[in-house]
């Protein structure tokens, strides 16, 4: 029996979930971190416990924490505690949906993150290519020629 594969598109996700993946949770490491914090009691864990449970490389973990902090998705308390920040019912609903998708089809989220990243890279490459053809005025030339 042939295996039928359906292309999973990031656009298949709810717009709020897609935005979260596009804006902040744009790597597998960040996805794992956010899901683990979402499921934690009081949505707060120590850094050591979180890093051990996720089994992430130390540098990847630190980078993910720094980027999620900058995106205002998590907050660090002192040196050793991280908390997931949810600002209201909408954020709660988005995280609940993200966790449900994670439980039912983690591969779908991984593919969506990859698609979003590839889309971002294509846009950057296209912009760089277009910028290469922009005619710029030479330094010292005046407009009257």
C-alpha positions in Angstrom: 0.0 0.0 0.0 1.5 3.4 -1.0 2.2 6.0 1.6 0.3 9.2 1.0 2.0 12.3 2.2 0.1 15.6 2.6 2.3 18.7 2.5 1.8 20.4 5.8 1.7 24.2 5.5 2.3 26.7 8.2 -0.8 28.5 6.8 -2.9 25.5 8.0 -2.3 26.7 11.6 -4.5 29.3 13.3 -3.2 32.8 12.6 -2.3 33.4 16.2 -0.3 30.2 16.5 1.5 30.9 13.2 2.3 34.4 14.5 3.8 32.9 17.7 5.9 30.6 15.7 7.0 33.3 13.3 7.7 35.9 16.0 9.2 34.1 18.9 9.0 30.3 19.0 11.0 29.8 15.8 13.2 26.8 16.7 12.5 23.3 18.1 14.5 24.2 21.2 12.3 27.2 21.9 9.2 25.1 21.2 10.3 22.5 23.7 11.1 25.1 26.3 7.8 27.0 26.0 5.8 23.8 26.1 7.6 22.6 29.2 7.1 25.9 31.0 3.4 25.9 29.9 2.9 22.6 31.6 4.9 23.4 34.7 3.2 24.2 38.0 2.8 28.0 38.1 4.4 28.0 34.6 7.8 28.5 36.4 10.9 26.3 36.6 14.5 26.6 37.7 17.0 27.0 34.8 18.9 23.9 35.9 15.9 21.7 36.0 14.6 22.9 32.7 17.9 22.4 31.0 18.3 18.9 32.4 14.7 17.9 31.4 15.1 19.2 27.9 18.6 17.9 27.5 19.6 20.9 25.4 23.1 22.0 24.6 24.1 24.7 27.1 24.7 27.4 24.4 21.4 26.6 22.6 19.6 26.7 25.9 21.1 30.1 26.8 20.4 31.5 23.4 16.8 30.3 23.4 16.2 31.8 26.9 17.7 35.1 25.9 15.7 35.3 22.7 12.4 34.3 24.4 13.1 36.9 27.1 13.7 39.6 24.5 10.4 38.6 22.9 8.7 39.0 26.3 7.5 35.4 26.2 9.4 34.4 29.3 10.8 36.3 32.3 13.9 35.4 34.3 13.8 35.8 38.1 17.3 36.2 39.4 19.8 33.8 38.1 17.9 30.5 38.4 14.1 30.8 37.6 12.2 31.2 34.4 8.5 31.9 34.0 6.3 31.7 31.0 4.5 35.1 30.5 0.9 34.9 29.3 -0.8 38.3 29.0 -4.5 37.5 29.2 -7.0 35.0 27.8 -5.8 35.3 24.2 -2.3 34.3 25.1 -3.6 31.5 27.2 -5.8 30.2 24.3 -2.8 30.3 21.8 -0.6 28.4 24.2 -3.4 25.8 24.8 -3.8 25.3 21.1 0.0 25.1 20.6 0.2 22.5 23.3 -2.7 20.5 21.8 -1.0 20.5 18.4 2.3 19.5 20.0 0.6 16.5 21.7 -1.3 15.4 18.6 1.2 16.1 15.8 4.6 17.5 16.9 5.9 16.9 13.4 3.3 19.4 12.1 4.9 22.1 14.3 8.4 21.2 13.3 7.5 21.4 9.6 5.7 24.7 10.2 8.8 26.2 12.0 10.9 25.0 9.1 8.6 26.5 6.5 8.5 29.8 8.3 12.3 29.9 8.5 12.7 29.0 4.8 10.2 31.7 3.9 12.1 34.3 6.0 15.4 33.2 4.3 13.9 33.4 0.8 12.6 36.9 1.6 16.0 38.0 2.8 17.8 36.5 -0.2 15.3 38.2 -2.5 15.8 41.5 -0.8 19.6 41.2 -0.9 19.4 40.3 -4.6 17.2 43.3 -5.4 19.4 45.6 -3.3 22.4 44.5 -5.4 20.7 46.2 -8.4 19.8 49.5 -6.8 21.6 52.3 -8.5 23.1 54.5 -5.9 24.4 58.0 -6.3 28.2 58.1 -6.0 29.6 60.0 -2.9 30.4 63.5 -3.9 28.0 63.8 -6.8 25.5 66.5 -6.6 22.0 66.2 -7.9 22.4 68.9 -10.6 25.1 66.8 -12.2 
